[in-house]
């Protein structure tokens, strides 16, 4: 009976210990997941901002180049029209 009691106590203590570890483990796991999610969100947010800025810059650069070419063409046409008008007068 003494050995049974001791075995019972040991298994009960082990169960309590494992239970505490289990709860703590779950809590720790949830906390770690939440922290990773928050950290990941910030990192993704920063990366998204960088991507957005880079994308906008790239688009602006491309539009700028096209715009300059377009302006050169328009300016050339305008100058040509002005020359024709002067000659015609």
C-alpha positions as CSV (number, residue, x, y, z in Angstrom):
1,X,0.0,0.0,0.0
2,X,2.8,2.3,0.8
3,X,4.3,1.8,-2.7
4,X,1.0,2.3,-4.3
5,X,0.5,5.6,-2.3
6,X,3.9,6.7,-3.3
7,X,3.3,5.8,-6.9
8,X,0.0,7.7,-6.7
9,X,1.7,10.7,-5.3
10,X,4.4,10.6,-7.9
11,X,2.0,10.3,-10.7
12,X,-0.2,13.0,-9.3
13,X,2.8,15.3,-8.9
14,X,4.0,14.4,-12.4
15,X,0.5,15.2,-13.7
16,X,0.4,18.5,-11.9
17,X,3.9,19.4,-13.2
18,X,3.0,18.3,-16.7
19,X,-0.2,20.2,-16.4
20,X,1.6,23.4,-15.4
21,X,4.1,22.9,-18.1
22,X,1.3,22.2,-20.5
23,X,-0.6,25.4,-19.6
24,X,2.6,27.4,-19.5
25,X,3.6,25.9,-22.8
26,X,0.3,26.8,-24.4
27,X,0.4,30.3,-22.9
28,X,4.0,30.7,-24.0
29,X,3.1,29.3,-27.5
30,X,0.1,31.7,-27.8
31,X,2.2,34.6,-26.7
32,X,5.0,33.7,-29.1
33,X,2.6,33.4,-31.9
34,X,1.0,36.7,-31.1
35,X,4.4,38.4,-30.9
36,X,5.5,36.8,-34.2
37,X,2.3,38.0,-35.8
38,X,2.7,41.5,-34.5
39,X,6.4,41.6,-35.5
40,X,5.6,40.0,-38.8
41,X,2.9,42.6,-39.4
42,X,5.3,45.4,-38.7
43,X,8.0,43.9,-40.9
44,X,5.5,43.3,-43.7
45,X,4.1,46.8,-43.2
46,X,7.6,48.3,-43.5
47,X,8.4,46.1,-46.5
48,X,5.1,47.0,-48.1
49,X,5.9,50.7,-47.6
50,X,9.3,50.2,-49.2
51,X,7.8,48.3,-52.1
52,X,5.1,50.9,-52.5
53,X,7.6,53.7,-52.4
54,X,9.9,51.9,-54.9
55,X,6.9,51.1,-57.1
56,X,5.7,54.6,-57.1
57,X,9.2,55.9,-57.7
58,X,9.6,53.5,-60.6
59,X,6.3,54.4,-62.1
60,X,7.1,58.1,-61.7
61,X,10.4,57.6,-63.3
62,X,8.9,55.8,-66.2
63,X,6.2,58.4,-66.5
64,X,8.7,61.1,-66.2
65,X,10.8,59.6,-69.1
66,X,7.7,59.2,-71.2
67,X,6.5,62.7,-70.2
68,X,9.9,64.2,-71.2
69,X,9.7,62.5,-74.6
70,X,6.2,63.6,-75.0
71,X,7.1,67.2,-74.0
72,X,10.0,67.2,-76.5
73,X,7.6,66.0,-79.2
74,X,5.0,68.6,-78.2
75,X,7.5,71.4,-77.9
76,X,9.0,70.4,-81.3
77,X,5.5,70.5,-82.9
78,X,4.7,73.8,-81.2
79,X,8.0,75.3,-82.4
80,X,7.3,74.0,-85.9
81,X,3.7,75.5,-85.9
82,X,5.2,78.8,-84.7
83,X,7.7,78.8,-87.5
84,X,5.0,78.0,-90.1
85,X,2.8,80.8,-88.6
86,X,5.7,83.3,-88.8
87,X,6.4,82.3,-92.4
88,X,2.7,82.5,-93.3
89,X,2.4,86.1,-91.9
